[in-house]
């Protein structure tokens, strides 16, 4: 999906990794990964969102 998105916007930056262990390189006001959460066990939702 990242490869397809990158083809549509060559200036964008994308990252791929494990949503449960990835550490953000900087602070963001908003990150949208809503559909990704459905693939996680319920116990992992809160830590990922924090």
C-alpha positions in Angstrom: 0.0 0.0 0.0 2.9 2.4 0.7 4.3 1.8 -2.7 1.0 2.6 -4.3 0.6 5.7 -2.2 4.1 6.9 -2.9 3.5 6.6 -6.7 0.7 9.1 -6.3 2.7 11.6 -4.2 6.5 11.3 -4.7 7.1 14.1 -2.1 5.3 12.3 0.8 7.1 10.4 3.5 5.9 7.0 4.6 6.9 4.6 7.3 6.2 0.9 7.9 6.6 -1.0 11.1 5.0 -2.8 13.9 2.3 -0.5 15.3 2.8 -1.9 18.8 6.5 -1.2 19.0 7.2 1.6 16.6 8.5 4.8 18.3 7.6 8.0 16.6 10.6 10.1 15.3 8.8 13.3 16.3 5.5 14.6 17.8 2.5 14.7 15.6 -0.9 16.4 16.2 -2.8 13.5 14.5 -2.0 10.1 13.1 -4.8 8.1 11.5 -4.5 4.3 11.7 -8.0 3.4 12.7 -8.4 0.4 10.5 -5.1 -1.0 11.7 -6.4 -1.2 15.2 -9.0 -3.8 14.3 -6.2 -6.3 13.6 -4.8 -6.0 17.2 -5.9 -7.8 20.3 -8.2 -5.5 22.4 -5.6 -5.4 25.2 -3.1 -3.7 22.8 -5.5 -0.8 21.7 -4.9 1.5 24.6 -1.1 1.3 24.7 -1.0 1.9 20.9 -3.3 4.9 21.1 -1.3 6.5 24.0 
